[in-house]
Amino acid sequence: MIEVEPMSVDQLAGAVVLFLGAVGSLLLVVWQSKCHCRVNLCYIFQCERRPPNEEELKTLANEAKNMKKKTDKMMKKEDKILNEEEEILEEVRTPRLVPKTSKEVEEDEVDKKLKELI
């Protein structure tokens, strides 16, 4: 006869998680399959999966085309933004000779006068 040692709480939790993961994986495979199937899990959970008909396939194809258009549009916007960012970074990296505005000149003069007073 086989003797089983007593389980601790963390071992029991691991066994429960392992069991539930196995059942969930099985249900996921069945649900994502394209064949007609019926699942009965101890009369608690019943599921029936049928393959899509022609109309559903057409709507799925249209949805896929619409999603592709949207992602292409988003990618174009993202590329535009990245290009603008690169331009801004190039401007920051390369100093250019820009005349100071009158406000900046006034601030420089005020700073000089303050330094003289101190």
C-alpha positions as CSV (number, residue, x, y, z in Angstrom):
1,M,0.0,0.0,0.0
2,I,1.2,3.5,-0.8
3,E,1.7,5.9,2.1
4,V,1.2,9.6,1.5
5,E,2.8,12.2,3.7
6,P,0.6,14.9,5.1
7,M,0.4,18.1,3.0
8,S,1.2,21.6,4.1
9,V,-1.1,24.5,3.2
10,D,1.2,25.9,0.5
11,Q,1.5,22.4,-1.1
12,L,-2.3,22.1,-1.2
13,A,-2.6,25.6,-2.7
14,G,0.0,24.6,-5.4
15,A,-1.9,21.5,-6.2
16,V,-5.2,23.4,-6.5
17,V,-3.6,26.0,-8.8
18,L,-2.0,23.2,-10.9
19,F,-5.4,21.5,-11.3
20,L,-7.3,24.7,-12.2
21,G,-4.6,25.7,-14.7
22,A,-4.8,22.3,-16.4
23,V,-8.6,22.5,-16.7
24,G,-8.4,26.1,-17.9
25,S,-5.9,25.2,-20.6
26,L,-8.1,22.4,-21.8
27,L,-11.1,24.7,-22.0
28,L,-9.0,27.3,-23.8
29,V,-7.9,24.8,-26.4
30,V,-11.4,23.5,-26.9
31,W,-12.9,27.0,-27.1
32,Q,-10.4,28.3,-29.7
33,S,-10.7,25.2,-31.9
34,K,-12.6,25.6,-35.2
35,C,-14.4,22.3,-34.9
36,H,-17.8,21.6,-33.6
37,C,-17.5,20.4,-30.0
38,R,-19.4,20.2,-26.8
39,V,-17.9,20.3,-23.3
40,N,-19.5,19.1,-20.2
41,L,-17.6,19.7,-17.0
42,C,-19.2,17.6,-14.3
43,Y,-22.6,19.1,-15.2
44,I,-21.4,22.4,-13.7
45,F,-20.2,24.0,-16.9
46,Q,-21.5,23.1,-20.3
47,C,-20.2,24.7,-23.5
48,E,-20.9,24.2,-27.2
49,R,-18.7,25.6,-29.9
50,R,-19.6,25.7,-33.6
51,P,-17.4,26.8,-36.4
52,P,-18.4,30.2,-37.9
53,N,-20.7,30.2,-40.9
54,E,-20.2,32.0,-44.2
55,E,-21.8,35.3,-43.0
56,E,-19.7,35.4,-39.8
57,L,-16.6,34.7,-41.9
58,K,-17.4,37.7,-44.1
59,T,-18.0,40.0,-41.2
60,L,-14.7,38.8,-39.6
61,A,-12.8,39.5,-42.8
62,N,-14.3,43.0,-42.9
63,E,-13.4,43.6,-39.3
64,A,-9.9,42.5,-40.0
65,K,-9.6,44.9,-42.9
66,N,-11.0,47.8,-40.8
67,M,-8.5,47.0,-38.0
68,K,-5.7,46.9,-40.5
69,K,-6.7,50.4,-41.8
70,K,-6.8,51.7,-38.3
71,T,-3.4,50.3,-37.4
72,D,-1.9,51.7,-40.6
73,K,-3.3,55.1,-39.8
74,M,-2.0,54.9,-36.2
75,M,1.4,53.9,-37.5
76,K,1.5,56.8,-39.9
77,K,0.7,59.2,-37.0
78,E,3.3,57.6,-34.8
79,D,6.0,57.9,-37.6
80,K,5.0,61.6,-38.0
81,I,5.4,62.2,-34.3
82,L,8.7,60.4,-34.2
83,N,10.0,62.4,-37.1
84,E,8.9,65.6,-35.4
85,E,10.7,64.5,-32.2
86,E,13.9,63.8,-34.2
87,E,13.7,67.3,-35.7
88,I,13.3,68.8,-32.3
89,L,16.2,66.8,-30.9
90,E,18.4,67.8,-33.8
91,E,17.6,71.5,-33.1
92,V,18.6,71.0,-29.5
93,R,21.8,69.1,-30.3
94,T,23.1,71.7,-32.8
95,P,23.2,75.2,-31.3
96,R,22.2,77.9,-33.7
97,L,22.9,81.6,-33.7
98,V,19.6,83.2,-32.8
99,P,19.5,86.8,-31.7
100,K,18.2,87.4,-28.2
101,T,14.9,88.9,-27.8
102,S,14.6,92.3,-26.1
103,K,13.2,90.6,-23.0
104,E,16.3,88.4,-22.7
105,V,18.6,91.4,-23.2
106,E,16.8,93.3,-20.4
107,E,17.1,90.3,-18.1
108,D,20.8,90.1,-18.7
109,E,21.3,93.8,-18.0
110,V,19.3,93.5,-14.7
111,D,21.4,90.4,-13.7
112,K,24.6,92.4,-14.4
113,K,23.4,95.4,-12.3
114,L,22.4,93.1,-9.4
115,K,25.9,91.5,-9.5
116,E,27.5,94.9,-9.4
117,L,25.4,95.9,-6.4
118,I,26.3,92.7,-4.5
